[in-house]
Amino acid sequence: MAAADATDLDRVLDAVAATIESRKDVDPQGSYVASLFARGEDAILKKVGEEATEVVMAGKDADPSRIVHEVADLWFHCLVLLARHGLGPREVLAELARRIGRSGLAEKAARPLGLTRRRRGTS
């Protein structure tokens, strides 16, 4: 299977995001996406966490096909979370593009305080 180019990536992410948008307000009995939205923010966040954990487990098992499958699940649920907040893949792609050529350490140090990771109960 050939690797997707940037145009294909844009097209795939846009298509998945559009599908999520089209399904978030339909009958939850007939749509997984709608059922997540109906159950609310915590259900969506729980799925993102579960899928992230499955990515870690697949990585530990060093199974390339499982890693790809689990990352696809994680990306899908992240797209659901983005849609929940009125966002889409374009905003994430723009942020990644902004970071190209920057040191990860320099990028992190330049973040405003609100964008750095904080532990609950601390500021």
N, CA, C and O atoms as a GROMACS GRO file, in nm:
protein
  492
    1MET      N    1   0.084  -0.117   0.000
    1MET     CA    2   0.000   0.000   0.000
    1MET      C    3   0.089   0.124   0.000
    1MET      O    4   0.180   0.135   0.083
    2ALA      N    5   0.065   0.217  -0.092
    2ALA     CA    6   0.144   0.339  -0.102
    2ALA      C    7   0.105   0.437   0.006
    2ALA      O    8  -0.011   0.443   0.048
    3ALA      N    9   0.203   0.515   0.050
    3ALA     CA   10   0.175   0.617   0.151
    3ALA      C   11   0.090   0.727   0.090
    3ALA      O   12   0.104   0.760  -0.028
    4ALA      N   13   0.001   0.782   0.169
    4ALA     CA   14  -0.085   0.890   0.124
    4ALA      C   15  -0.005   1.019   0.117
    4ALA      O   16   0.079   1.045   0.204
    5ASP      N   17  -0.030   1.101   0.013
    5ASP     CA   18   0.036   1.231   0.009
    5ASP      C   19  -0.047   1.332   0.088
    5ASP      O   20  -0.155   1.299   0.138
    6ALA      N   21   0.002   1.455   0.098
    6ALA     CA   22  -0.065   1.558   0.180
    6ALA      C   23  -0.207   1.584   0.132
    6ALA      O   24  -0.296   1.606   0.214
    7THR      N   25  -0.229   1.583   0.001
    7THR     CA   26  -0.363   1.608  -0.051
    7THR      C   27  -0.458   1.497  -0.008
    7THR      O   28  -0.572   1.524   0.030
    8ASP      N   29  -0.412   1.373  -0.014
    8ASP     CA   30  -0.494   1.261   0.032
    8ASP      C   31  -0.523   1.272   0.180
    8ASP      O   32  -0.635   1.247   0.224
    9LEU      N   33  -0.423   1.310   0.258
    9LEU     CA   34  -0.441   1.325   0.403
    9LEU      C   35  -0.546   1.431   0.431
    9LEU      O   36  -0.636   1.408   0.512
   10ASP      N   37  -0.536   1.545   0.366
   10ASP     CA   38  -0.636   1.651   0.383
   10ASP      C   39  -0.775   1.599   0.349
   10ASP      O   40  -0.871   1.622   0.423
   11ARG      N   41  -0.785   1.530   0.237
   11ARG     CA   42  -0.914   1.480   0.190
   11ARG      C   43  -0.973   1.379   0.288
   11ARG      O   44  -1.093   1.383   0.317
   12VAL      N   45  -0.891   1.289   0.339
   12VAL     CA   46  -0.939   1.188   0.434
   12VAL      C   47  -0.984   1.254   0.563
   12VAL      O   48  -1.094   1.227   0.611
   13LEU      N   49  -0.900   1.340   0.621
   13LEU     CA   50  -0.937   1.406   0.746
   13LEU      C   51  -1.064   1.491   0.729
   13LEU      O   52  -1.151   1.490   0.816
   14ASP      N   53  -1.073   1.564   0.618
   14ASP     CA   54  -1.193   1.645   0.593
   14ASP      C   55  -1.317   1.557   0.579
   14ASP      O   56  -1.424   1.592   0.629
   15ALA      N   57  -1.303   1.443   0.511
   15ALA     CA   58  -1.418   1.353   0.492
   15ALA      C   59  -1.463   1.294   0.626
   15ALA      O   60  -1.583   1.286   0.653
   16VAL      N   61  -1.367   1.252   0.708
   16VAL     CA   62  -1.405   1.197   0.839
   16VAL      C   63  -1.469   1.305   0.924
   16VAL      O   64  -1.570   1.280   0.990
   17ALA      N   65  -1.413   1.425   0.925
   17ALA     CA   66  -1.470   1.536   1.003
   17ALA      C   67  -1.611   1.570   0.955
   17ALA      O   68  -1.699   1.597   1.036
   18ALA      N   69  -1.632   1.569   0.824
   18ALA     CA   70  -1.765   1.597   0.769
   18ALA      C   71  -1.864   1.489   0.809
   18ALA      O   72  -1.980   1.519   0.840
   19THR      N   73  -1.820   1.364   0.809
   19THR     CA   74  -1.907   1.254   0.851
   19THR      C   75  -1.945   1.270   0.998
   19THR      O   76  -2.061   1.251   1.035
   20ILE      N   77  -1.849   1.305   1.081
   20ILE     CA   78  -1.877   1.328   1.223
   20ILE      C   79  -1.979   1.440   1.238
   20ILE      O   80  -2.076   1.425   1.312
   21GLU      N   81  -1.958   1.551   1.169
   21GLU     CA   82  -2.052   1.664   1.176
   21GLU      C   83  -2.192   1.621   1.134
   21GLU      O   84  -2.291   1.661   1.196
   22SER      N   85  -2.200   1.542   1.028
   22SER     CA   86  -2.332   1.503   0.976
   22SER      C   87  -2.405   1.406   1.068
   22SER      O   88  -2.527   1.391   1.058
   23ARG      N   89  -2.332   1.340   1.155
   23ARG     CA   90  -2.394   1.237   1.239
   23ARG      C   91  -2.414   1.278   1.385
   23ARG      O   92  -2.481   1.207   1.460
   24LYS      N   93  -2.356   1.389   1.426
   24LYS     CA   94  -2.358   1.420   1.570
   24LYS      C   95  -2.497   1.453   1.623
   24LYS      O   96  -2.521   1.441   1.743
   25ASP      N   97  -2.590   1.493   1.536
   25ASP     CA   98  -2.724   1.529   1.581
   25ASP      C   99  -2.833   1.433   1.534
   25ASP      O  100  -2.951   1.464   1.544
   26VAL      N  101  -2.793   1.317   1.482
   26VAL     CA  102  -2.893   1.220   1.438
   26VAL      C  103  -2.934   1.131   1.556
   26VAL      O  104  -2.885   1.149   1.667
   27ASP      N  105  -3.022   1.038   1.530
   27ASP     CA  106  -3.070   0.947   1.635
   27ASP      C  107  -2.954   0.864   1.690
   27ASP      O  108  -2.890   0.790   1.615
   28PRO      N  109  -2.926   0.876   1.820
   28PRO     CA  110  -2.816   0.800   1.880
   28PRO      C  111  -2.830   0.649   1.866
   28PRO      O  112  -2.731   0.576   1.875
   29GLN      N  113  -2.953   0.600   1.846
   29GLN     CA  114  -2.974   0.456   1.828
   29GLN      C  115  -2.911   0.405   1.699
   29GLN      O  116  -2.877   0.287   1.689
   30GLY      N  117  -2.894   0.494   1.602
   30GLY     CA  118  -2.844   0.449   1.473
   30GLY      C  119  -2.706   0.499   1.437
   30GLY      O  120  -2.658   0.474   1.326
   31SER      N  121  -2.639   0.570   1.529
   31SER     CA  122  -2.509   0.626   1.498
   31SER      C  123  -2.419   0.624   1.621
   31SER      O  124  -2.455   0.675   1.727
   32TYR      N  125  -2.303   0.566   1.604
   32TYR     CA  126  -2.204   0.564   1.712
   32TYR      C  127  -2.164   0.707   1.749
   32TYR      O  128  -2.155   0.740   1.868
   33VAL      N  129  -2.139   0.790   1.648
   33VAL     CA  130  -2.100   0.929   1.675
   33VAL      C  131  -2.210   1.000   1.754
   33VAL      O  132  -2.182   1.066   1.854
   34ALA      N  133  -2.334   0.987   1.710
   34ALA     CA  134  -2.445   1.052   1.780
   34ALA      C  135  -2.457   0.999   1.923
   34ALA      O  136  -2.490   1.075   2.014
   35SER      N  137  -2.430   0.872   1.942
   35SER     CA  138  -2.439   0.817   2.078
   35SER      C  139  -2.332   0.877   2.168
   35SER      O  140  -2.358   0.901   2.286
   36LEU      N  141  -2.213   0.902   2.114
   36LEU     CA  142  -2.109   0.967   2.193
   36LEU      C  143  -2.151   1.109   2.230
   36LEU      O  144  -2.137   1.150   2.346
   37PHE      N  145  -2.201   1.183   2.132
   37PHE     CA  146  -2.245   1.320   2.159
   37PHE      C  147  -2.360   1.322   2.260
   37PHE      O  148  -2.365   1.408   2.347
   38ALA      N  149  -2.451   1.228   2.247
   38ALA     CA  150  -2.566   1.223   2.339
   38ALA      C  151  -2.522   1.195   2.482
   38ALA      O  152  -2.582   1.243   2.577
   39ARG      N  153  -2.415   1.116   2.497
   39ARG     CA  154  -2.367   1.082   2.631
   39ARG      C  155  -2.281   1.192   2.690
   39ARG      O  156  -2.254   1.192   2.810
   40GLY      N  157  -2.239   1.287   2.608
   40GLY     CA  158  -2.171   1.406   2.658
   40GLY      C  159  -2.020   1.401   2.657
   40GLY      O  160  -1.957   1.304   2.617
   41GLU      N  161  -1.967   1.513   2.703
   41GLU     CA  162  -1.822   1.536   2.704
   41GLU      C  163  -1.743   1.425   2.773
   41GLU      O  164  -1.642   1.380   2.720
   42ASP      N  165  -1.789   1.382   2.890
   42ASP     CA  166  -1.714   1.280   2.964
   42ASP      C  167  -1.702   1.149   2.886
   42ASP      O  168  -1.599   1.083   2.891
   43ALA      N  169  -1.807   1.112   2.813
   43ALA     CA  170  -1.803   0.989   2.733
   43ALA      C  171  -1.700   1.002   2.620
   43ALA      O  172  -1.626   0.908   2.590
   44ILE      N  173  -1.696   1.120   2.559
   44ILE     CA  174  -1.599   1.142   2.451
   44ILE      C  175  -1.458   1.140   2.507
   44ILE      O  176  -1.369   1.076   2.450
   45LEU      N  177  -1.436   1.208   2.618
   45LEU     CA  178  -1.303   1.210   2.680
   45LEU      C  179  -1.259   1.071   2.724
   45LEU      O  180  -1.142   1.035   2.711
   46LYS      N  181  -1.353   0.994   2.776
   46LYS     CA  182  -1.321   0.857   2.817
   46LYS      C  183  -1.274   0.775   2.698
   46LYS      O  184  -1.177   0.699   2.709
   47LYS      N  185  -1.342   0.789   2.584
   47LYS     CA  186  -1.302   0.714   2.464
   47LYS      C  187  -1.165   0.757   2.416
   47LYS      O  188  -1.085   0.673   2.374
   48VAL      N  189  -1.135   0.887   2.420
   48VAL     CA  190  -1.003   0.933   2.379
   48VAL      C  191  -0.897   0.869   2.470
   48VAL      O  192  -0.794   0.822   2.422
   49GLY      N  193  -0.923   0.869   2.600
   49GLY     CA  194  -0.829   0.807   2.693
   49GLY      C  195  -0.813   0.658   2.670
   49GLY      O  196  -0.701   0.607   2.673
   50GLU      N  197  -0.923   0.589   2.646
   50GLU     CA  198  -0.916   0.445   2.620
   50GLU      C  199  -0.835   0.416   2.494
   50GLU      O  200  -0.751   0.326   2.492
   51GLU      N  201  -0.861   0.495   2.390
   51GLU     CA  202  -0.790   0.471   2.264
   51GLU      C  203  -0.641   0.504   2.278
   51GLU      O  204  -0.557   0.436   2.220
   52ALA      N  205  -0.608   0.608   2.354
   52ALA     CA  206  -0.468   0.642   2.376
   52ALA      C  207  -0.397   0.528   2.449
   52ALA      O  208  -0.283   0.493   2.416
   53THR      N  209  -0.464   0.470   2.545
   53THR     CA  210  -0.407   0.356   2.618
   53THR      C  211  -0.385   0.238   2.524
   53THR      O  212  -0.284   0.168   2.535
   54GLU      N  213  -0.479   0.215   2.434
   54GLU     CA  214  -0.464   0.104   2.338
   54GLU      C  215  -0.349   0.129   2.242
   54GLU      O  216  -0.284   0.034   2.198
   55VAL      N  217  -0.323   0.256   2.208
   55VAL     CA  218  -0.206   0.288   2.125
   55VAL      C  219  -0.078   0.252   2.200
   55VAL      O  220   0.013   0.193   2.143
   56VAL      N  221  -0.072   0.287   2.327
   56VAL     CA  222   0.045   0.255   2.409
   56VAL      C  223   0.066   0.104   2.414
   56VAL      O  224   0.178   0.056   2.398
   57MET      N  225  -0.041   0.030   2.437
   57MET     CA  226  -0.030  -0.116   2.446
   57MET      C  227   0.015  -0.176   2.312
   57MET      O  228   0.096  -0.268   2.310
   58ALA      N  229  -0.037  -0.123   2.202
   58ALA     CA  230   0.004  -0.172   2.070
   58ALA      C  231   0.152  -0.141   2.046
   58ALA      O  232   0.224  -0.223   1.989
   59GLY      N  233   0.195  -0.024   2.089
   59GLY     CA  234   0.336   0.012   2.076
   59GLY      C  235   0.426  -0.080   2.157
   59GLY      O  236   0.532  -0.122   2.111
   60LYS      N  237   0.382  -0.112   2.278
   60LYS     CA  238   0.459  -0.204   2.362
   60LYS      C  239   0.469  -0.342   2.298
   60LYS      O  240   0.571  -0.410   2.310
   61ASP      N  241   0.362  -0.383   2.228
   61ASP     CA  242   0.362  -0.513   2.162
   61ASP      C  243   0.439  -0.511   2.030
   61ASP      O  244   0.464  -0.615   1.970
   62ALA      N  245   0.477  -0.391   1.984
   62ALA     CA  246   0.553  -0.374   1.860
   62ALA      C  247   0.486  -0.442   1.740
   62ALA      O  248   0.553  -0.503   1.657
   63ASP      N  249   0.354  -0.429   1.732
   63ASP     CA  250   0.277  -0.488   1.622
   63ASP      C  251   0.235  -0.375   1.528
   63ASP      O  252   0.140  -0.303   1.556
   64PRO      N  253   0.307  -0.360   1.416
   64PRO     CA  254   0.281  -0.246   1.327
   64PRO      C  255   0.136  -0.232   1.281
   64PRO      O  256   0.082  -0.121   1.280
   65SER      N  257   0.072  -0.341   1.243
   65SER     CA  258  -0.067  -0.329   1.194
   65SER      C  259  -0.161  -0.289   1.307
   65SER      O  260  -0.255  -0.212   1.286
   66ARG      N  261  -0.136  -0.340   1.426
   66ARG     CA  262  -0.219  -0.301   1.541
   66ARG      C  263  -0.194  -0.156   1.580
   66ARG      O  264  -0.287  -0.085   1.616
   67ILE      N  265  -0.069  -0.111   1.572
   67ILE     CA  266  -0.039   0.029   1.601
   67ILE      C  267  -0.118   0.120   1.506
   67ILE      O  268  -0.180   0.216   1.550
   68VAL      N  269  -0.115   0.089   1.377
   68VAL     CA  270  -0.188   0.170   1.279
   68VAL      C  271  -0.338   0.169   1.310
   68VAL      O  272  -0.402   0.274   1.308
   69HIS      N  273  -0.393   0.052   1.339
   69HIS     CA  274  -0.535   0.041   1.370
   69HIS      C  275  -0.572   0.124   1.492
   69HIS      O  276  -0.671   0.197   1.491
   70GLU      N  277  -0.493   0.113   1.598
   70GLU     CA  278  -0.524   0.184   1.722
   70GLU      C  279  -0.504   0.335   1.708
   70GLU      O  280  -0.581   0.413   1.764
   71VAL      N  281  -0.402   0.377   1.633
   71VAL     CA  282  -0.383   0.520   1.609
   71VAL      C  283  -0.501   0.575   1.528
   71VAL      O  284  -0.547   0.686   1.553
   72ALA      N  285  -0.550   0.498   1.432
   72ALA     CA  286  -0.668   0.542   1.355
   72ALA      C  287  -0.788   0.560   1.448
   72ALA      O  288  -0.862   0.658   1.436
   73ASP      N  289  -0.807   0.466   1.542
   73ASP     CA  290  -0.916   0.481   1.640
   73ASP      C  291  -0.896   0.606   1.725
   73ASP      O  292  -0.992   0.680   1.751
   74LEU      N  293  -0.772   0.630   1.768
   74LEU     CA  294  -0.744   0.748   1.850
   74LEU      C  295  -0.770   0.875   1.770
   74LEU      O  296  -0.834   0.967   1.821
   75TRP      N  297  -0.722   0.881   1.648
   75TRP     CA  298  -0.745   1.001   1.565
   75TRP      C  299  -0.894   1.024   1.546
   75TRP      O  300  -0.941   1.138   1.555
   76PHE      N  301  -0.969   0.917   1.520
   76PHE     CA  302  -1.113   0.931   1.502
   76PHE      C  303  -1.176   0.994   1.626
   76PHE      O  304  -1.253   1.090   1.616
   77HIS      N  305  -1.144   0.941   1.743
   77HIS     CA  306  -1.205   0.993   1.865
   77HIS      C  307  -1.156   1.134   1.898
   77HIS      O  308  -1.230   1.213   1.957
   78CYS      N  309  -1.033   1.167   1.859
   78CYS     CA  310  -0.986   1.305   1.872
   78CYS      C  311  -1.065   1.398   1.779
   78CYS      O  312  -1.095   1.511   1.816
   79LEU      N  313  -1.098   1.351   1.660
   79LEU     CA  314  -1.182   1.431   1.569
   79LEU      C  315  -1.321   1.452   1.628
   79LEU      O  316  -1.380   1.558   1.610
   80VAL      N  317  -1.374   1.352   1.697
   80VAL     CA  318  -1.503   1.367   1.766
   80VAL      C  319  -1.490   1.475   1.873
   80VAL      O  320  -1.577   1.562   1.884
   81LEU      N  321  -1.383   1.470   1.950
   81LEU     CA  322  -1.361   1.570   2.054
   81LEU      C  323  -1.347   1.710   1.994
   81LEU      O  324  -1.405   1.806   2.045
   82LEU      N  325  -1.273   1.721   1.886
   82LEU     CA  326  -1.262   1.850   1.818
   82LEU      C  327  -1.398   1.902   1.776
   82LEU      O  328  -1.430   2.019   1.798
   83ALA      N  329  -1.479   1.815   1.715
   83ALA     CA  330  -1.612   1.856   1.671
   83ALA      C  331  -1.698   1.900   1.788
   83ALA      O  332  -1.777   1.994   1.776
   84ARG      N  333  -1.684   1.834   1.899
   84ARG     CA  334  -1.760   1.872   2.020
   84ARG      C  335  -1.732   2.016   2.060
   84ARG      O  336  -1.818   2.083   2.118
   85HIS      N  337  -1.612   2.064   2.027
   85HIS     CA  338  -1.572   2.200   2.062
   85HIS      C  339  -1.572   2.295   1.943
   85HIS      O  340  -1.513   2.403   1.949
   86GLY      N  341  -1.639   2.255   1.834
   86GLY     CA  342  -1.649   2.342   1.717
   86GLY      C  343  -1.519   2.356   1.640
   86GLY      O  344  -1.498   2.454   1.569
   87LEU      N  345  -1.433   2.258   1.654
   87LEU     CA  346  -1.304   2.260   1.586
   87LEU      C  347  -1.297   2.144   1.487
   87LEU      O  348  -1.385   2.058   1.483
   88GLY      N  349  -1.192   2.143   1.408
   88GLY     CA  350  -1.174   2.034   1.313
   88GLY      C  351  -1.027   2.010   1.286
   88GLY      O  352  -0.941   2.070   1.352
   89PRO      N  353  -0.998   1.924   1.192
   89PRO     CA  354  -0.858   1.889   1.165
   89PRO      C  355  -0.776   2.006   1.112
   89PRO      O  356  -0.655   2.007   1.129
   90ARG      N  357  -0.839   2.102   1.050
   90ARG     CA  358  -0.765   2.218   0.996
   90ARG      C  359  -0.689   2.292   1.105
   90ARG      O  360  -0.575   2.333   1.085
   91GLU      N  361  -0.752   2.309   1.220
   91GLU     CA  362  -0.686   2.380   1.330
   91GLU      C  363  -0.564   2.303   1.380
   91GLU      O  364  -0.460   2.362   1.412
   92VAL      N  365  -0.576   2.171   1.387
   92VAL     CA  366  -0.464   2.089   1.433
   92VAL      C  367  -0.353   2.089   1.328
   92VAL      O  368  -0.236   2.102   1.362
   93LEU      N  369  -0.390   2.076   1.201
   93LEU     CA  370  -0.289   2.079   1.094
   93LEU      C  371  -0.217   2.214   1.090
   93LEU      O  372  -0.097   2.219   1.067
   94ALA      N  373  -0.290   2.322   1.113
   94ALA     CA  374  -0.227   2.455   1.116
   94ALA      C  375  -0.128   2.465   1.232
   94ALA      O  376  -0.020   2.522   1.216
   95GLU      N  377  -0.164   2.409   1.346
   95GLU     CA  378  -0.073   2.411   1.462
   95GLU      C  379   0.051   2.326   1.434
   95GLU      O  380   0.162   2.366   1.468
   96LEU      N  381   0.033   2.210   1.373
   96LEU     CA  382   0.149   2.128   1.339
   96LEU      C  383   0.238   2.198   1.236
   96LEU      O  384   0.360   2.195   1.248
   97ALA      N  385   0.176   2.263   1.137
   97ALA     CA  386   0.254   2.336   1.037
   97ALA      C  387   0.333   2.449   1.102
   97ALA      O  388   0.447   2.475   1.062
   98ARG      N  389   0.274   2.515   1.199
   98ARG     CA  390   0.343   2.623   1.270
   98ARG      C  391   0.468   2.571   1.341
   98ARG      O  392   0.566   2.644   1.356
   99ARG      N  393   0.465   2.447   1.384
   99ARG     CA  394   0.576   2.389   1.460
   99ARG      C  395   0.688   2.333   1.373
   99ARG      O  396   0.796   2.302   1.424
  100ILE      N  397   0.665   2.320   1.244
  100ILE     CA  398   0.767   2.262   1.156
  100ILE      C  399   0.894   2.346   1.163
  100ILE      O  400   0.890   2.468   1.150
  101GLY      N  401   1.005   2.277   1.184
  101GLY     CA  402   1.134   2.344   1.188
  101GLY      C  403   1.169   2.404   1.323
  101GLY      O  404   1.277   2.462   1.338
  102ARG      N  405   1.080   2.391   1.421
  102ARG     CA  406   1.109   2.444   1.555
  102ARG      C  407   1.151   2.329   1.644
  102ARG      O  408   1.100   2.217   1.633
  103SER      N  409   1.243   2.357   1.732
  103SER     CA  410   1.280   2.259   1.833
  103SER      C  411   1.160   2.236   1.924
  103SER      O  412   1.093   2.331   1.964
  104GLY      N  413   1.134   2.111   1.958
  104GLY     CA  414   1.025   2.081   2.049
  104GLY      C  415   1.044   2.147   2.184
  104GLY      O  416   0.947   2.191   2.246
  105LEU      N  417   1.167   2.153   2.230
  105LEU     CA  418   1.195   2.218   2.359
  105LEU      C  419   1.169   2.368   2.351
  105LEU      O  420   1.112   2.427   2.443
  106ALA      N  421   1.212   2.430   2.241
  106ALA     CA  422   1.189   2.574   2.224
  106ALA      C  423   1.040   2.604   2.208
  106ALA      O  424   0.990   2.702   2.262
  107GLU      N  425   0.971   2.518   2.135
  107GLU     CA  426   0.826   2.540   2.116
  107GLU      C  427   0.754   2.532   2.249
  107GLU      O  428   0.669   2.616   2.279
  108LYS      N  429   0.787   2.433   2.330
  108LYS     CA  430   0.721   2.417   2.459
  108LYS      C  431   0.751   2.535   2.550
  108LYS      O  432   0.662   2.584   2.619
  109ALA      N  433   0.876   2.581   2.551
  109ALA     CA  434   0.915   2.693   2.637
  109ALA      C  435   0.844   2.823   2.596
  109ALA      O  436   0.822   2.910   2.679
  110ALA      N  437   0.809   2.834   2.468
  110ALA     CA  438   0.745   2.957   2.418
  110ALA      C  439   0.594   2.958   2.437
  110ALA      O  440   0.530   3.060   2.410
  111ARG      N  441   0.536   2.848   2.483
  111ARG     CA  442   0.391   2.843   2.500
  111ARG      C  443   0.345   2.936   2.612
  111ARG      O  444   0.413   2.950   2.714
  112PRO      N  445   0.229   3.000   2.590
  112PRO     CA  446   0.170   3.077   2.701
  112PRO      C  447   0.139   2.983   2.817
  112PRO      O  448   0.117   2.863   2.796
  113LEU      N  449   0.136   3.035   2.938
  113LEU     CA  450   0.116   2.952   3.057
  113LEU      C  451  -0.007   2.864   3.045
  113LEU      O  452  -0.003   2.748   3.085
  114GLY      N  453  -0.117   2.915   2.991
  114GLY     CA  454  -0.240   2.838   2.980
  114GLY      C  455  -0.231   2.718   2.887
  114GLY      O  456  -0.316   2.629   2.892
  115LEU      N  457  -0.129   2.715   2.802
  115LEU     CA  458  -0.115   2.603   2.708
  115LEU      C  459  -0.014   2.499   2.755
  115LEU      O  460   0.007   2.398   2.688
  116THR      N  461   0.048   2.523   2.869
  116THR     CA  462   0.137   2.420   2.922
  116THR      C  463   0.056   2.323   3.004
  116THR      O  464  -0.050   2.358   3.056
  117ARG      N  465   0.105   2.205   3.015
  117ARG     CA  466   0.034   2.101   3.089
  117ARG      C  467   0.039   2.133   3.237
  117ARG      O  468   0.145   2.161   3.292
  118ARG      N  469  -0.077   2.128   3.300
  118ARG     CA  470  -0.084   2.152   3.444
  118ARG      C  471  -0.150   2.033   3.511
  118ARG      O  472  -0.239   1.970   3.454
  119ARG      N  473  -0.106   2.004   3.631
  119ARG     CA  474  -0.171   1.900   3.710
  119ARG      C  475  -0.295   1.958   3.774
  119ARG      O  476  -0.300   2.077   3.806
  120ARG      N  477  -0.394   1.874   3.794
  120ARG     CA  478  -0.516   1.920   3.861
  120ARG      C  479  -0.481   1.975   3.999
  120ARG      O  480  -0.401   1.918   4.072
  121GLY      N  481  -0.544   2.087   4.031
  121GLY     CA  482  -0.526   2.145   4.162
  121GLY      C  483  -0.404   2.234   4.173
  121GLY      O  484  -0.375   2.288   4.280
  122THR      N  485  -0.330   2.251   4.060
  122THR     CA  486  -0.215   2.341   4.061
  122THR      C  487  -0.235   2.447   3.955
  122THR      O  488  -0.318   2.431   3.866
  123SER      N  489  -0.160   2.553   3.964
  123SER     CA  490  -0.171   2.657   3.862
  123SER      C  491  -0.042   2.677   3.789
  123SER      O  492  -0.034   2.760   3.699
   0.00000   0.00000   0.00000
